[in-house]
Amino acid sequence: MEKNKTALMKATELLARSEQSSNLLRQKLLARKFDEDEVDAAIAKLQQHKYLDDDELCTRQFESWYSAEKLSVRQICIKLVQKGFDSAFVKNLIPDDVDERELRVAINLLEKKYRRQNFDDEKENYKFKTKLWNYLATKGFESRIISNAVENFLSEE
């Protein structure tokens, strides 16, 4: 336990530095050896006074990352769950018409990372396509999006 600080004081201090989920805040307070009941009371008080709102924060963070178009939806979901947000709630934030956006993001990522190349040698061409495919797979895109993105990327001149 930190010297002369209550769990509520430390939680407020942590929230002043950066917004975070109640789960992550709880973990941080417990790691600092605060009593579990005191931590629960502090989190409840912060939620009661609307200083801590997981649903609102998660929605805002999702929309921010989604509109930035730098991450796949799968990556966004994983990052939010790692930050302590409920997996089911995060999945409900995904729009129904996500495919067009995913294709656009995948092509943009390829354009930033690679120069278009068409090899005369079939083997070299296959290696390059595999490299593009693997890159997008590590970014969390689905196989059908990857196929379309690679074909679109290579066909544009």
C-alpha positions in Angstrom: 0.0 0.0 0.0 1.2 3.5 -0.9 2.2 5.7 2.0 -0.8 7.5 3.5 -3.0 7.3 0.3 -6.4 5.7 0.1 -7.4 3.6 -2.8 -9.8 6.4 -3.8 -7.0 9.0 -3.8 -4.7 6.7 -5.9 -7.5 5.8 -8.3 -8.3 9.5 -8.8 -4.6 10.2 -9.4 -4.4 7.4 -12.0 -7.5 8.6 -13.8 -6.1 12.1 -13.9 -3.2 10.8 -15.9 -5.2 8.7 -18.4 -8.7 7.3 -18.8 -9.0 3.6 -18.2 -11.5 0.9 -17.6 -12.7 -0.1 -14.2 -11.1 -3.5 -14.6 -7.7 -2.1 -15.4 -8.0 0.5 -12.6 -8.9 -2.3 -10.2 -5.9 -4.4 -11.3 -3.6 -1.4 -10.8 -4.9 -0.7 -7.3 -4.7 -4.3 -6.2 -1.1 -4.5 -7.6 -0.3 -1.5 -5.2 -1.5 -3.7 -2.3 -4.7 -1.8 -1.5 -7.4 -3.9 0.3 -9.9 -5.5 -2.1 -12.9 -4.0 -0.3 -11.4 -0.5 -0.3 -10.7 -0.9 -4.1 -14.2 -1.9 -4.8 -15.6 1.0 -2.8 -13.3 3.5 -4.5 -14.4 2.2 -8.0 -18.1 2.2 -7.0 -17.7 5.8 -5.8 -16.0 6.9 -9.0 -18.7 5.2 -11.1 -21.4 6.8 -9.0 -20.0 10.3 -9.6 -19.5 9.5 -13.4 -15.7 9.7 -13.3 -15.5 6.2 -14.4 -17.8 5.0 -17.2 -16.6 1.9 -19.1 -19.3 1.9 -21.7 -18.8 5.5 -22.7 -15.0 5.3 -22.7 -15.0 2.0 -24.7 -17.4 3.5 -27.3 -15.4 6.6 -27.6 -12.1 4.7 -28.0 -13.6 2.3 -30.6 -15.0 5.2 -32.7 -11.7 7.0 -32.5 -9.6 4.0 -33.7 -12.3 3.0 -36.2 -12.4 6.5 -37.9 -8.6 6.8 -37.9 -8.6 3.8 -40.4 -5.2 2.5 -39.3 -6.2 -0.7 -37.5 -8.4 -3.6 -38.5 -11.6 -4.1 -36.6 -10.2 -7.3 -35.1 -7.1 -5.3 -33.8 -9.4 -2.7 -32.3 -11.4 -5.3 -30.5 -8.3 -7.0 -29.1 -6.8 -3.7 -27.9 -10.1 -2.8 -26.1 -10.4 -6.2 -24.4 -6.7 -5.9 -23.3 -7.6 -2.6 -21.7 -10.2 -4.4 -19.6 -13.4 -3.8 -21.5 -16.1 -6.5 -21.8 -15.6 -8.6 -24.9 -19.4 -8.8 -25.6 -19.8 -5.1 -25.3 -16.9 -4.5 -27.7 -18.3 -6.9 -30.3 -21.6 -5.0 -30.2 -19.8 -1.8 -31.3 -18.8 -3.3 -34.6 -20.9 -1.8 -37.5 -22.7 -4.2 -39.9 -21.2 -2.7 -43.0 -17.5 -3.1 -42.0 -16.2 -4.9 -45.1 -15.8 -1.8 -47.3 -13.8 -0.1 -44.6 -11.7 -3.1 -43.9 -10.7 -3.4 -47.6 -9.9 0.3 -47.7 -7.7 0.1 -44.6 -5.9 -3.0 -45.8 -5.0 -1.4 -49.2 -3.9 1.8 -47.4 -1.6 -0.3 -45.1 -0.1 -2.1 -48.1 0.5 1.2 -49.9 2.3 2.7 -46.9 4.5 -0.4 -46.4 5.3 -1.7 -49.9 6.0 -0.5 -53.5 3.9 -2.2 -56.2 5.9 -4.8 -58.0 5.1 -7.2 -60.7 7.7 -9.9 -61.3 8.2 -11.7 -64.6 9.2 -14.8 -62.6 6.1 -16.6 -61.3 8.0 -17.8 -58.2 9.0 -14.2 -57.3 5.5 -13.0 -57.9 4.1 -15.7 -55.6 6.7 -14.8 -52.9 5.7 -11.1 -53.0 2.0 -11.9 -52.8 2.7 -14.2 -49.8 4.6 -11.4 -48.1 1.7 -9.0 -48.6 -0.8 -11.7 -47.4 1.2 -12.4 -44.3 1.6 -8.7 -43.4 -2.2 -8.2 -43.5 -2.8 -11.4 -41.6 -0.7 -10.1 -38.8 -2.8 -7.0 -38.8 -5.9 -9.0 -38.1 -7.7 -8.9 -41.4 -10.0 -11.8 -42.6 -8.8 -14.0 -45.5 -11.4 -12.7 -48.0 -10.4 -9.1 -47.2 -6.7 -9.9 -47.6 -7.3 -11.6 -51.0 -9.2 -8.6 -52.3 -6.7 -6.1 -50.9 -3.7 -7.9 -52.4 -5.4 -8.2 -55.8 -6.5 -4.6 -55.8 -3.0 -3.4 -54.6 -1.2 -5.4 -57.3 -3.6 -4.5 -60.1 -3.4 -0.7 -59.6 -0.6 1.0 -61.3 
